[in-house]
Amino acid sequence: MAKRRKLGNPLALTVMVLLAERSMHPYEIARTLRRRGKEHSVKINFGSLYTVVQNLEKHGYVEVAGVQRQGNRPERTLYGITGAGRAEMLDWLSDLLAVPAVEYPVFETALSLLPVLPPEDVAELMETREAALAVQAAALRGVLGQSGEKLPRVFVVETEYQLHMIDAQLEWIKNFHKEITDASISGIEEWKSFHETGEVPQEWHDLDQQEIVLDPERKA
């Protein structure tokens, strides 16, 4: 299990990784993140970068490494990673790679609540989502095709992973959509009845009285 950390914002980890390369000022950090397209894999609020850097400094993970002067521009404070910051960065990144985190994607939340919508509406919504994902997948394939000619693969593995996840979701949605439209998914008769009559089926009431274990970490 990943340990609780003083800072939990992935943007803080991203900043430490950049500062492990070289000392930078926050504006340069923001510019580098944009240039590398990291906003597609890390939730970045560029306006909060200064606050993130200040919090890292507060906890001893980064420190002032100098001042940069360029022409008539105002001086900019450069920050570098400390020994404690480097240790935290390596430990944190190792945890993220090795330990599966319990996350709550909004699509999974929506799937858990979908019976409140009629089956035909869900089928139509799945078609809409499938079309949108297909566009995203095509765009990512284009990005990988272009970047593959310029960058080593190690710098685009997150984009590969994003594409793989989208392709997997597309395959699942296609199968799920088919099961709804051909009425082969179990429970669809009760689902239809709920929307035709406005009454909760007795089968659903009965399920509420049963102790059904859906937690993979909990033993039956």
N, C-alpha and C positions, 0 to 999 in steps of 0.2 A: 504494500500500500504506500502510495506517495505521501511523504510527510507534509505537514502544514508549514507553509513558508511565510516569511515576513511580507513578501510581495507576491501577489498571485496573478497580476496582470501580465499576460504573455507579451505585451508590448515592452515591458521592462526586461524580459529575457532577450527579446530581439535587440534592444538597445545595447545590452551587455555584449551580445555576440558581435555587433558592429564595432564597439569600442575595444573588443579583444583584437580586432584587426589593426586599429590605429586610433589615436586620440582625435576626437571630432567635437565640434560645437553643435548644439541642437539643430540649428538650421541645416547643417551638413548632414546630420543623421536623417532628417526628414527628406532631404534631396536624394540621398543614397537609397532610402527605402522606396521612394517613388521610381527611381531609375531601375531598381531591381524588381519592381512590380510586387513588392511584398504586401501591398494592401489587399491582394487577392487571397492571401493565406493567413494574414494576421489582421485582426480588427484594429485599425489604426485611426486614432483621432490626432491629426497632426498638431492641432492647437493645444493638446495636452502633453506634448513631448517635454516641454520645459518642466512641467510638474512631475513627470515620470523621472526625469534626470535628477530633479531635486530630491525625490524620495529615495532614489538609488544612492545619492550622496549622503542623505540622512542616515541610511543603514550601513554606510561604509563600503558600499559595493563599487562606487565610482568616486573619483576625486578630481579636483582641478589639476590639469596637466600643463597649463600655460595659457597664454593670451595670443590671439591671432590679430594681426594688423594688416589691412589691405587698403592702400591708398588713403582716401579721405573717409572711408567707411568706419563706423563705430567699432571699437574693439569687441572681439568675440571670445568668450571664455571657452577654452578647450577642456574636454573631460576625457579621462582615461580610466580603464578598469583597474581595480585594486586586486591584491592577492585574494582577499575574501570574496570579492566579486567574481573572480575567475573560478574559484572553488564552487561558489553558489551556482554560477552559470552552468558548469559542467555537470554538477549533481542534478540540477533542475532539468536540464535537457535530457539527461540519461533517464530520469524518471518518466518524462513525457514519452520517450521512445519505447521504454520497456513495460510500463505499467498501464494497462487499459483504464481509461478514466470513465466514470459514470457520467454520461452527458444526456441532455434532454433536447434533441433536435425537434424543432417545431413541427416538422412533417410527421414525426412519430407521434407527437401529441395529437395532431389532427386525425391521424389514422385511428388512434385509440378512442376517438369521439365520433367517428363517421356515421354510426347507425342513426344518428339524429337526422341525417339527410336521407332522402329517398335513394334507392339503388340506382335509378336512372340518372339522377343528378350526380352521384359519385362517379358513375361511368363517364359522364361528360366531362367532369372536372379532371379525371385521370387523363383523358385525351388532351385536355388543355395543358396539363403539366408535362405530359409526354412530348408535346410539340415544343414547349419552352426548353425542356432539357436537351432535346435534339439540337436546338440552336446553340445552347451552351457547349455541348459536346463538340459541335463543328468548330466553334470558335477556339476551344482549347486545342483541338487537333491542328488548327492553323497556327496557333502560338507555338506548339511543340515542333511543328514542321519548320518554322522560321528559326526558332531558338536552337534547334538541333544542329543547324548549320553554323551557329556562332558560339554556342556555349557547350561546355562539357555536360554530360548527363547529370552529374552530381548536383548541378545548380538548378535543375528543372524537375527533380524527383517529386516535389510537392504538386506540381502541375500534372505530372503523370498520375499521381494518386487521385487528384481531383477528378480527372477524366475517368479513371477506373471506377470510382465511386458513382459517377453519373451513369456510366454504362451499366453498372450493376443495378442501379435504381431503375433505369429504363427497362431492363429485362424484367424486373419484378413487376413494374407497373403494367407492362404489356400482358403478363400472365394474369395479374389481378383483374385487369379490365376484361379480359376474356372470360374469366370465371363469373364475373358479374353479369355480363351480357348473355352468356349461355346458361345462366342460373345454375351453375355447377358448384358454386361455393356453398359450403354447409351453413345453415342458418338463414339462408336468403328468404325462405317462405315466411318465417317469423318477422324478418326485417320488412318485407313487403306488407305483411299484415299490420304491422305497427303503423305504417304510413297510410294504409287504406282505411283502417278503423279508428286510428287515433288512440288506441288502447295498447298498453304494454302487454305483449304476449305472456301467457302463463309460463311458458318455457323460460323466459327471461327472469320472471319472479322466482322460479325454482332455482335458477343458477345463483341468484343472490343468497339463497339459503345454504348453498354448498360452500365448503372450504376448498377452493381450487387454487393450487399453488402455481403461480405464474412467475415467481421470483427464481431465476436460475441459481442464485446463491443460497437459497433456502431449501432445506431438505423436506421432502414430503412426509 
